[in-house]
Amino acid sequence: MPVDTHCPYCALQCGITLHPQAPAVRRDPAVRRDPAVRLEPADFPVNRGGLCAKGFTAAELLDHPDRLREPLVRTVPGDRSSPWRQASWDEALDRVVTAVRDSQRWYGNDSVGAFGGGGLTNEKAYTLGKFVRVALRSASIDYNGRFCMSSAATAVNRSLGVDRGLPFPLADVARARTVLLVGANPADVMPPSMQYLDAGRDAGARHIVVDPRRTATARGAYRHLRILPGTDLALANALMHIAIRENLIDSAYIAARTTGFAQVRAATNAYWPDRVERMTGVSAADMRETVRLLAAERPAMILTARGAEQHSNGTDTAQAWVNLALALGLVGRPASGYGTITGQGNGQGGREHGQKADQLPGYRMLTDPAARAHVAAVWGVDPDELPQPGPSAYEMLDRLGTDGGVRVLLVLASNIAVSAPHSTHVIDRLRALDMLVVSDFFLSETADLADVVLPTAQWAEEEGTMTNLEGRVIRRRRALDPPPGVRTDLEVLATLAHRLGRGHLFRADPRAVFDELRRASACGKADYAGISYERIDAEQGVFWPCPDEDHPGTPRLFTETFPTADGRARFHRVAHRDPAEMPDADFPYVLTTGRTMQQYQSGTQTRRVKALTVAAPEPRAQMHPDLARRHGIADGDLVELRSRRGRATLRARLDPGIRPDTVFAPFHWPGANALTDPALDPHSRMPAFKTCAVAVTLLTRR
Ligand code: SF4
């Protein structure tokens, strides 16, 4: 029977149909190349029959020869240089539980922690947060979304009252007459989403892209503003300055629906376009045209992504764009507003249900007594036993294995040895742990550093829900059984909880977990109480908030009011700060990192798919021909990029579309993050992935 489900990768969560193949048509497992399922795109409301190359080839992951099929432990316990050997689940889990107990006896509960991921289903993200706080009784949990969405989420929460990446359905993008995309490249990252932008453009819409590179999205746009990385906030404030001077702001909207504009008006006085042109590299004429279009050619929307957000001032930068959208009266109007384009598959749901250091399910805060009481009642524990917020992701990683730091770490759905900033330092810290446990289906670079590896089920082998970039809750459906010897993450967490004496509080059945999640999220900002598996099936996904089963769900937020104390959105004044690290004589260029079309995240999955690897076999350092000429570099030469923290060797790709002072490196392979700066945004604790200073040297000719 065909099974309708969703792509295992990005936040678009394209619909696909899987056709399980009868064993008779599959070859000997030792040499088999036919995947266990045949995959075709589905006519789901998001992708409407489209898929990118990653989605089309995703079935290869399911019976890939690298697939882990038994737990792995070190031959010599405690010696990570000793070879792997296969172990029974009992032996592997015994080692984990013994290490947990020893560590907590000697160093306290918080010495055991977990690092989660934005690819986990809602059920898993929810259970992981509960597991750490209830079974481990530890405060030490955070996840890789801290490196992804946290700054925009922080800005939107404080300004609009709730963070949902797109507060409107993707289809609204096609209706907008002006779309400003800041640090976003959907043409490469999520190609099926381009049908909405293309439809708008065909109907006369104008798209303006702010990016240091002339990306595929920028090439198709009406205007490309080739900005210096790290100056987006100054640009946004300059647009606000122009909007005020030219009386383009929506005074009636500001008066009726917002607070705090006077401060922002004063704060943006100094952002004269000519001055900001020198800071950003964007001409004053382009600034004027952009803000005039946003104000006059409506509906209009501003969409940001990681290029604008992954900075040591990422929260304030996102805030500056929210301020502009509010001042122009866009937010809450049809096909208008501000949105942030979520990247990871469950980047949205993954940040709603409690795997963040400071949050409980339903976007509740751990510091809020009422929230603690509500969630503790659902969990069947005393509120007083719930820990307070623990360290954020990089702060936890930075202290692994130290006094007061985590000494036993459980990692799910994350490859931090590749994806964390200053990755060489993070690898050193992972090596300093008393025990590293990794739950994964491939031996990722992080798993290869571990003491114990637990092989887990993949996307098509288990049930669960995901929440896509629009806030639409959808179902991942099981199309085939996991291989013998493999367990689901929910089974692993429930079994560990049982061995730690709290198994009666945990479930391994996704549907039962989801029903509990619904109760835990009820009346929270991300309210799932009215969403059920049956409704998701019947309605092709349900938008949160959905407080009861008679509620239709909420495709569009903020149409009447904002979920703040007074129902109004709040402006916050924000000022440009230089990036934490600026180019100088020794490191004269700005490094910015990002994605390519064929790879996903740290590449644990996509680097194992043949067609994707053929199309994108290695990382390329993109640089302007003028920069390359200065160093005697030709296209295809091997170059070394060097920052104050490390070195990476990549092949050069010359491209006149990138700024001559900027180098781009994709982060899907080990290397790029050896260079990146872990300076943290003070509000969200987002590291400065998108700007650091590097030197470039020719190593060998092509
Ligand atoms: Fe999968 Fe994203 Fe590609 Fe869609 S756009 S097929 S969800 S990777």
Residues whose N, C-alpha, C, O or C-beta is under 5 A from the ligand:
A	BS01	SF4	C7 Y9 C10 L12 Q13 C14 L51 C52 K54 G55 V189 M190 P191 P192
